[in-house]
Amino acid sequence: MPNLQLNADGDIARASTLPAPLYFNAATFEEEKATVFSTTWQVVGHVHQAAEPGDYFTFDLIGEPLLIVRGDDGVLRGFYNVCRHRAGNPATDCGNRKLFRCGYHGWTYRLDGALLVTPEFDGVEDFDPKNFGLVPVRLEEWFNLIFVNLDPKARPLRESLGDMPVQAAKFDFSAMKFSERRTYDMQCNWKTYIDNYLEGYHVPSVHPSLNREIDYSAYTVETYPRYIRQWTPIRGAQQGDAVPRRYQESGDLTADYFWSFPNWMLNCYPDNVSVNIILPLAPERTLAIFEWYVPEKDLASEAARKASAFSDEIQEEDGRICEIVQKNLHSRSYHSGRYSVKQEKGVHAFHQMYRELMAGQAGGAITSE
């Protein structure tokens, strides 16, 4: 099969979507891991997971094992979870530790990553423990979310966030408490899922419950250099409602959906916020991690249960349609599509961001098998 050109028309009215093979080609997937996911800020957790000195958790990011820990000095740090001796794991799962001891040969590290103990290493020449601490990874925080970037030369996180902190501030996410976590293992490419997330075009057909709650006629998509905001007014209770609405009042209530390139989202409602992390596991397998946060007064309440149940219903619907689309992308009848100028400018903007980054590494083309 010939090379797949990444340069495409910047005018949505004339542009075509990404070629179908980019959604299942193995070589493309490996290039994305090296080019997209190794150079962008990735959400790996929330500060509640490492709130006190010694608290830590581990995270796998595109095959890279990571360790996030709160030091004795209160500083949050990120490291590669790889022992400098023979590549064992200094830490597993999550918890609270005073030291990290690799289960392979017992090399032991302080919470700041410094190498402390090297059993039975007498006689080794030209060896300085100061040079064999855990390798750090770039880490920054925003909105109580923890981000890492595998590129040590990456520009600061705030530059990619743009105006998002101002736009999302009204939801007071920083004051909310963790409520629930669920994962969804889907048989689709990560871009298939992102494409679906970035348009409300499918809401009336795929999400009847959500469509009942929002004013689809006023659904708005705003594109920015490295993120996209979708928002819509929430419809309050109305006379004749066959099913009670989640929100009895409307006023200026909105549902705001923020996506940041390439793979994390904030779904903001008046009474809860969910964080979505979309992790590529294989060319046609994607893991979606959902975490729900609610005001402290609503923890373990019926309102919190309903919020996560409502979101879970939407996610299950999205997962089903994404798996159907993924299967059909292999059809000999399909190569690429066109964009709705009105409804799919978010998808078009994502594809332009993707093309820009991938073409910079691939000379404008991706080789397809």
C-alpha positions in Angstrom: 0.0 0.0 0.0 1.4 3.5 -0.8 2.4 6.1 1.8 -0.5 7.9 3.5 -0.1 11.6 3.2 -0.6 13.5 6.3 -0.8 17.0 4.8 -4.5 17.9 4.3 -6.6 21.0 3.6 -6.8 23.3 6.6 -10.2 24.4 5.4 -12.8 22.1 7.0 -15.2 22.7 4.0 -12.6 21.1 1.7 -10.8 18.7 4.0 -11.1 14.9 4.4 -10.7 12.9 7.6 -7.6 10.8 8.4 -7.1 7.8 6.2 -8.6 4.6 7.6 -5.3 2.6 7.8 -3.9 5.2 10.3 -6.5 3.7 12.8 -5.1 0.1 12.7 -1.6 0.2 11.1 1.0 -1.3 13.5 3.9 0.9 12.3 1.7 4.0 12.8 0.9 3.0 16.3 4.6 2.7 17.2 5.3 6.1 15.7 2.5 7.6 17.7 3.9 6.2 20.9 7.3 7.8 20.1 6.1 11.0 18.6 2.7 11.9 20.2 2.7 10.2 23.6 6.3 10.7 24.5 6.3 14.4 23.9 3.0 15.6 25.4 1.8 16.2 28.9 0.0 13.1 30.2 -2.4 12.9 33.1 -1.2 10.1 35.4 -3.1 10.7 38.6 -4.6 13.1 41.2 -3.0 14.6 44.3 -5.2 12.5 46.6 -3.2 9.5 45.5 0.0 11.0 47.0 -1.2 13.5 49.6 1.1 12.6 52.5 4.9 12.1 52.8 5.6 8.5 51.6 2.4 8.1 49.6 3.1 6.7 46.2 1.5 5.1 43.2 2.7 3.5 40.0 1.5 4.1 36.4 2.2 2.5 33.0 2.4 5.1 30.2 2.8 3.6 26.7 4.9 0.8 28.2 7.0 3.1 30.4 6.7 2.1 34.2 6.4 5.3 36.3 6.6 6.0 40.0 5.0 9.0 41.6 5.8 9.7 45.2 5.5 12.4 47.9 8.8 13.0 49.5 9.6 13.5 53.2 10.1 17.2 52.3 6.5 17.3 50.9 7.6 17.6 47.3 5.8 15.5 44.7 8.3 13.8 42.3 8.1 11.4 39.3 10.6 8.7 38.4 10.9 5.8 36.0 10.0 2.8 38.1 13.1 0.9 37.0 16.0 -0.1 39.2 19.4 1.1 38.0 21.0 -2.3 38.7 19.2 -4.9 36.5 15.9 -3.2 35.7 13.6 -4.6 38.4 10.8 -2.6 39.9 11.6 -0.5 43.0 7.9 -0.1 43.7 4.6 -2.0 43.0 1.0 -0.9 43.0 0.4 2.0 45.5 0.7 2.7 49.2 3.0 4.4 51.7 6.7 3.7 52.1 9.7 5.2 53.8 12.1 3.6 51.2 11.8 1.7 47.9 13.5 -1.6 47.8 13.7 -3.5 44.5 12.4 -7.0 44.9 15.0 -8.4 42.5 18.3 -7.8 44.3 17.5 -5.5 47.1 18.8 -2.2 45.8 17.1 0.4 48.0 16.2 4.1 47.2 15.1 7.1 49.2 11.9 8.8 48.5 13.8 11.5 46.6 15.2 8.8 44.2 18.7 8.7 45.7 20.3 5.2 45.8 20.9 4.2 49.5 21.7 0.5 49.7 23.5 -1.8 47.2 23.8 -5.3 48.9 27.0 -7.3 48.2 28.5 -4.7 45.9 31.9 -4.5 47.6 34.8 -4.5 45.2 33.0 -2.9 42.2 35.3 -0.3 40.7 34.4 3.1 39.3 31.0 3.0 40.9 29.4 6.0 42.6 26.0 5.5 44.1 25.2 9.2 43.5 25.2 8.4 39.7 22.7 5.5 40.1 19.6 7.1 41.6 16.2 6.6 40.0 15.9 8.5 36.8 13.5 11.4 37.2 10.6 12.3 34.8 9.2 15.8 34.3 6.2 16.3 36.6 3.8 19.3 37.0 0.4 19.8 38.6 -2.8 21.7 37.6 -6.3 21.5 39.1 -4.9 18.9 41.5 -4.2 16.7 38.5 -0.7 15.2 38.2 1.0 15.3 34.8 4.2 13.9 33.4 6.1 14.4 30.2 8.7 11.9 29.0 10.4 14.6 27.0 12.8 16.4 29.4 12.9 19.4 27.1 9.1 19.8 26.9 7.7 23.2 27.3 5.8 24.0 30.5 2.3 22.4 31.0 0.6 25.7 31.3 1.5 26.6 27.7 -0.6 23.7 26.4 -3.5 24.5 28.7 -4.0 28.0 27.2 -7.3 29.5 28.5 -8.6 26.2 29.9 -7.8 27.1 33.5 -10.0 30.2 33.3 -12.8 28.5 31.5 -12.9 25.5 33.8 -12.6 27.5 37.0 -16.3 28.0 37.5 -16.7 24.3 38.3 -14.5 24.4 41.4 -12.9 21.1 40.6 -10.0 21.7 42.9 -12.3 21.6 45.9 -14.0 18.4 44.8 -13.2 15.0 46.3 -12.6 11.6 44.6 -15.8 9.6 44.4 -15.3 6.6 42.1 -13.0 5.1 39.4 -13.9 2.8 36.5 -12.0 1.5 33.5 -13.3 0.5 30.1 -11.3 -1.8 27.8 -12.4 -1.1 24.2 -11.6 -2.8 21.0 -10.8 0.4 19.0 -8.0 2.7 18.1 -7.4 5.6 20.5 -8.1 8.1 17.7 -11.5 6.4 17.0 -12.5 7.2 20.6 -11.1 10.8 20.5 -12.9 11.5 17.2 -16.2 10.4 18.8 -15.6 12.5 21.9 -14.9 15.7 19.9 -18.3 16.1 18.3 -21.9 16.3 19.6 -23.2 15.3 16.1 -23.9 11.8 17.4 -25.7 12.8 20.6 -29.3 12.6 19.4 -28.7 9.1 17.8 -26.3 7.5 20.3 -27.1 9.2 23.7 -30.9 9.6 24.2 -30.6 10.2 27.9 -27.9 12.9 27.5 -29.8 14.5 24.6 -32.8 14.9 26.9 -30.7 16.8 29.5 -29.0 19.3 27.2 -30.0 21.9 24.6 -28.5 20.2 21.5 -29.6 23.2 19.3 -27.2 25.4 21.2 -24.3 22.9 21.3 -21.1 24.8 20.8 -17.5 23.8 19.9 -14.5 26.1 20.4 -11.1 25.2 19.1 -7.8 26.3 20.5 -4.2 25.6 19.6 -3.8 22.5 21.9 -7.3 21.8 23.3 -11.0 21.9 22.5 -13.9 23.1 24.5 -17.5 21.8 23.9 -20.3 23.2 25.9 -24.1 23.3 25.9 -26.8 24.7 28.1 -28.5 22.3 30.4 -32.3 22.0 30.1 -34.1 22.3 33.4 -37.4 20.6 34.4 -40.3 21.2 32.0 -44.0 20.6 32.2 -44.9 17.3 30.7 -41.5 15.6 31.3 -42.1 11.9 31.1 -38.8 11.3 32.9 -37.5 13.5 35.7 -34.5 15.6 34.6 -31.2 15.4 36.6 -31.2 19.2 37.1 -34.5 20.9 38.1 -33.2 24.4 37.3 -31.5 25.5 34.1 -30.7 29.2 34.2 -27.0 29.6 33.2 -26.1 25.9 34.0 -23.9 24.3 31.3 -22.2 21.1 30.6 -18.6 21.8 29.5 -16.4 19.1 27.9 -12.6 19.9 27.7 -10.2 17.8 25.7 -6.5 18.4 25.7 -4.3 17.0 22.9 -3.8 14.2 22.6 -5.8 12.1 25.1 -7.3 13.5 28.3 -10.6 15.2 29.1 -12.6 16.9 31.8 -16.3 16.5 31.7 -17.8 19.3 33.8 -21.3 19.3 35.2 -22.8 21.6 37.9 -22.5 18.9 40.5 -19.6 16.7 39.4 -16.5 16.5 37.3 -15.0 13.4 35.7 -11.5 13.0 34.4 -10.9 10.8 31.4 -7.5 9.3 30.5 -7.4 7.5 27.2 -4.5 5.1 27.0 -3.5 3.3 23.7 -2.8 -0.4 24.5 -2.5 -1.7 20.9 -3.4 -0.4 17.4 -7.0 -1.6 18.0 -7.3 -1.6 21.8 -7.8 1.3 24.1 -8.2 1.7 27.8 -10.4 4.6 29.1 -9.9 5.5 32.8 -12.8 7.5 34.3 -12.6 9.1 37.7 -15.5 11.0 39.2 -15.2 13.9 41.7 -18.0 15.5 43.6 -18.3 18.2 46.3 -17.4 16.8 49.7 -21.0 17.1 51.0 -22.1 14.7 48.2 -19.5 11.9 48.9 -21.3 8.5 49.1 -24.6 10.2 48.4 -27.4 9.2 46.0 -26.4 12.3 43.9 -22.9 10.9 43.5 -24.2 7.5 42.5 -26.5 9.0 40.0 -23.7 11.1 38.5 -21.4 8.2 37.9 -24.3 6.0 36.7 -25.3 8.6 34.2 -21.8 9.0 32.9 -21.3 5.2 32.8 -24.3 4.9 30.6 -22.9 7.4 28.1 -19.5 5.7 28.1 -21.0 2.3 27.4 -22.9 3.8 24.5 -19.7 5.5 23.2 -17.7 2.3 23.5 -20.3 0.3 21.5 -20.3 2.8 18.6 -16.5 3.1 18.6 -16.1 -0.6 18.3 -18.5 -0.7 15.4 -16.6 2.1 13.6 -13.3 0.4 14.3 -14.5 -2.8 12.6 -15.8 -0.9 9.6 -12.6 1.1 9.1 -11.2 -2.1 7.7 -13.8 -2.3 4.9 -12.5 -2.0 1.4 -15.4 0.4 0.8 -14.0 3.0 3.1 -10.8 5.1 3.0 -11.7 8.5 4.5 -14.7 10.7 5.0 -15.7 14.4 5.0 -16.4 16.7 7.9 -19.7 18.4 8.9 -18.7 22.1 8.8 -21.3 22.8 11.6 -20.8 19.8 13.8 -17.3 18.4 13.4 -14.8 21.3 13.6 -13.5 19.7 16.8 -12.6 16.5 15.0 -11.0 18.5 12.2 -8.9 20.5 14.7 -7.7 17.3 16.3 -6.7 15.8 13.0 -4.8 19.0 12.2 -2.9 18.8 15.5 -2.2 15.2 14.8 -1.0 15.8 11.3 1.2 18.6 12.3 3.0 16.6 15.0 3.3 13.3 13.0 4.3 15.0 9.7 7.1 16.7 11.5 8.6 13.4 12.4 7.6 11.4 9.3 8.3 13.9 6.5 4.6 14.2 5.7 3.8 10.6 5.2 3.1 7.5 7.2 4.1 4.1 5.7 1.2 1.7 5.8 1.6 -2.1 5.7 
